[in-house]
Amino acid sequence: MSELKLDLLYLNRDEVIELGGEDMTLAVADMESLLALREQGDVRVPDKVSMNFGKTIAEEKTMGRINAMPGYVGGDYHMAGMKWVGSNPGNLAKGLPRASAITILNEPETKFPVAIMDGTVISNTRTGAIGGLAVKFLSKKNAKTLFIFGAGLIAEYMLEAAKVGCPTLSQIYVFDLVKERTESFAQRMTKRLGISVEAAEKAKSKECDIVVTATGAASPVVSFDDLGKGALYINFGGYECSYDTVSKADKRFVDNWRAVKHRNTAAIAKMVNEGVMDESAVNGELGAVITGAIPGRTSDEETIYFNCVGMGIEDVAIATRVYRKAMAEQKGTVLKYW
């Protein structure tokens, strides 16, 4: 019997970026296709395995975690894989990014791995892209203003995605507890997006069409009174908004309700798990809105809440596009596997 020979493609961070891993327009399109495939039942999303280095959510915020997020995406992607991501808040003091990730792709028929690549860029991009997709399908028609709480890395990706999801967006305001970081963020994002990004006080949020929280807050930074009528509020992090922000909203949507409920960090999950709100108050998932299975926004007067927890299949979808482009252009490093 001849010796079996198998290769594995390796892509580093720069190569992933060069091959479109950070292309937000393509990423938003990937996420739209992906959530539609999920709604149609053409994906596999096993439960995320989280290895926490603390015994409570509070300890996790200081000690960090490593998550394994496997999945399969059907349709034109037809690829299996896993996101292996570590997050350690203490990294920032060491001059390192808080999170780092590797994405592994496995060919669905043989189940053998075919690629391994930097997943940090992909993770950041897909996180922002889901927010941009929510903006596309849930914000009021011709929305022009956005207010974001938090001036961190994910906020950057979120704003880029919001511009893709809402081409009429013309003014962005940002608020962060650290004034210098806020001003630096505003200047940087103005150049990056080509539209005005200004540091602002919290009260400005009430005047905006879209409000986003992308913070590491462990307690609410937003209440319903911080939203104007007809606003879309996107809860990106954990427990960032008060219960009334959820209960007083006209509609409530999520990306993956089972995962949101299990994670139990966002207000909407806490409310249901504590019996404060009935599960039937959750209008549905974004994928169902995309496919037309359920209505999304039906009036500019509706105030809408959206929360996303993220799924490994999102990373697999973008990584598959990057991998196939690498193969077509013969980019990356071929490793002898077997």
N, C-alpha and C positions, 0 to 999 in steps of 0.2 A: 504494500500500500504506500503510495507516494505521500510525502510529508505535506500536511495542510499548511497553506500560506495565507495569512490574512494581514491586512494593513489597517492602521487607525490614523485618521487625520487629526492633527493637532493645530488649533488656531489660538494665537495669543491675543491679547487685548487690542493691540494696534490693528491686527489683521481683521478681527471681528468688526471694528469700526470701519475700516476700509471697505469691507464687504457689505456694509449697510446695516450693521447691528444697531446703530444709533440713529438710523433714518426714521424720524418720527412719522412722516407721512405714510411710509410703508408699514410701520409698526401699528398705527391706528387701523389701517386696512387689515392687517393680520388679525388684530383683536376682534374686529367686526366679523371676519370670517370664522374665527375660532368660536366666539360666543354663539353664532348661528349654528355651527356644527354641534356644539354642546346641547343646544336646545333641540336639535334634531336627533340627538342620541348617538352621534358619530364620534364620540370621544370616550376615553376611560380616565376617570379622576379618582384614584385611590386616596384614602385619607393621608394627610401630611403627617410625617413622623417628626416630632419636635423633641430634640434633646436639650433640655434646659439646664443651665448651670446654676439655677436657683430653685428654691422650693415654692416660691410665690411669683406672681406677675411683677410685683415690686422689685423682688430680688433679680428677676430676669432682666429688668431695665438697667441694672448695674453689672450683672455677671454675664449676660449674653446667652446666646443659644446657637445651635446648629440644626437646620431643618433639611429633611430629605423630602422632595416633592416630585414623585414619579407621575407619569401619565402617557396617554396615547392620543394623538390627533389624527382623525381620518381625513376624508375629502382629498384634495390635491396634496395635502401635507403627507399623509400616510407615514407617520413616523412616531416611534416611541422614544422615551428618554426620561431624564431626571435632572432636576435642579438640586444642587447640593450647596446650601448657602449658610454661611456663618455670619453672625452679627454680634459685635462686642462694642458697647458704648465707650469702653475705656480706650479703644483704638485711637480716638480723636486726640487724646492727650499725647499719644505717641507719634502723631503726624501721619496716621494711617486712616484710610476710610473705615467707617463704622462696619460696613458689610463687604463681604467678598463671596464670590460664587463661581462654581464650575458647572457647566451644562454638558451632559453626556447624552449622545443620541444612539439609539439601538435600532437596527433594521428589523421591522416587524415580523418578517417571515422566519428568519433564522434566530432572531433575538440577540445576535452578536452586536457588540458596540462597533460603530463606524466612525464616530467623531467624539472628540473631547475639546472643549473650548472655554475660554474665559466667559463666565456668565454674569459678571458684575455689570458690565455695560448693558447686556440684554435685560437683566433684572430691573435696572433703573429705567430703561426705555419702556418696557412693557408695563411697569407700574404707572408711569406717566400716561401711557397710551390708553389705558383703561379709563383714566380720568377724562382724557380728551374725547373718548367715545361717549361717556356719560354726558359731556357737554354737547356733543353732536345731537344726541337723541332726546335729552331731557331739558335743555335750557330753552328759554323763550326765543321766539323767532327774532332774528336780527339783534341778538344780545350784543351789547357794546362794552360793558364794564365788568371787571372781575376784581375781587378782593381776595388776597391769600394771606392766611396766618402762617408764618414760618418762612424763613429765608435759608433753608437748607438745600441739600442736593436734590432731594425728591421734588421740592418746590420748583426747581429749575426745569426738570423734565415735565412736570405737570403743566407749567405755563406754555412750554413749547407745544405740548399736545393740545392744550386748550385752543391755541391759535389755529392748529390744524382742524380741530373739531368745529370751531366757530370763526370762519373767515372775517366776520363783521366786527370781531373784537378790536377795539381801538384804544382802550385805556385800562391799565392794570395798577392796582394799589397793593402794597405789601406792608405787613406789620410783623415785627419780631421784637422780642424782649431786649435784644442787643442792638442798640441804635447804629453802631458802626457797621455791623453785619447787614442791617436793613439797607443802609445807604449804598454800601458796596454792591449788594445784590441788585438793587434798583438800577444802578448805573450799568452793571454787567448785562442784565437782562434786556435793558433798553437797546443796547447794541446788538445783542443776539437775536431779538425778536423783530426789531425794526418798528416797534410801537412804544408808546410812552409807558414806563413802569416807574411809579413814584412811591416813596416812603409815605405812609399815612397813619393817622390815628385810628384806633379801633372803630370809632363811631362812623367812619366812612363806609363801613361794610353795609350798612342799612340802605345805602343809595345804589348798591351794585346789583347787576343782573345775576351774577354768579359769585358765590362765596365758597372758598376752599380752606380747609384746615389740613396742613401737612406738617405736623409738629410731633414732638416726642412727649407731649403733655400727658400726665397721668390723671388729670382732672379737667373738667370742662373749661374751654376758653371761649365758647360761643353759646349763646342762648337764642331762643326764638326771636327775642326782641332785637337781636343783631342782624336780622334778615329783613329785607324789604319784601313787600307783597310781590309774588310771582318769581322770587329768586330760586335758583337751583343751589342747594347746599351740598357740597361733596365732603364727606367725612373720610379723609384718607388714612389717618392714624388710628389710634385706639379710642380711649374715652375722652374725646375732644369736645363734645357738646352736651348740654343739659338734656334731661329727659323731655322737657317741653319742646325742644327743637324738633324732636321726632314726633311727639304726640300731636303737636299743633300743625305739622305739615299736612298739606292736602293729599300728598302721595308719598310712598316710601318704597324705594327700590334698592336692590343689592346685586352683586355679581354672582355670588354663590351662597344662598341662604344657609344651607347645611353647614358650610365651613364658617360662615360669619357667626352663626349661633354657637357652634362648638368652640370657636376661638374665644368668644365671650369677653371681648375687650371694648367693642363699640357700644354706644348707648342703646342702639336698637336691639342688640343681642342681650344686654343686661336686663332690659325692660321685659323681654319675653321670658328669659330664664328666671327672673324674679317674680313673674306673674303680674307685673305692673301693666303689661300690654298683651293682648291676645295675638297669637301668631298670624291670625287672619288679617291683621292690620298691615302686614307686609304685602304690598301690592304685587310684587313679583320680582323676577330677575331681569337684568338688562338684556340678556339673550332673547327672552320672550318678546321684549319690546322691539328688538332689531328685526325679528322674523315676522312681527305683526300678530303674534299669538295673543298678546294683551296690549291694551293702549298704554302709551306713555303719557307725555304731556298733551292735554287736549285744550288748554287755554293758557294764555300769557298771565292770567291771574293766579294760577296754581303755584303754591310754594312746594317745592319738591326736595326730598331728602334722598341722598344716595350714599351707600357705604360699600367699599370693596375690600376684600381680604386677600385676593390674589390666588392664582393656581399655577402649578408647575407646567401645565399644558400651554400656558401663555408663553413661557420661556422656550418650550419645545417648538412651538410654531415659528417663532422668530429665528431660533437656532437652525431649524430646518432650511429656511430660506437662505440663511448665511452659508450653511454647509453646501447647499447645491450650487450656489454661486462660486464658492471656493473650488468645488470640483470642476465646474465649467471653465474657470479661469486658471486652474492649476495653481491655486494659492495655498499657503499653509505648509506644514511639515508632515510628511508621511512617516509614521512610526511603524516599525515592524512589530506586529502584535503576536502572531503565531507564525 
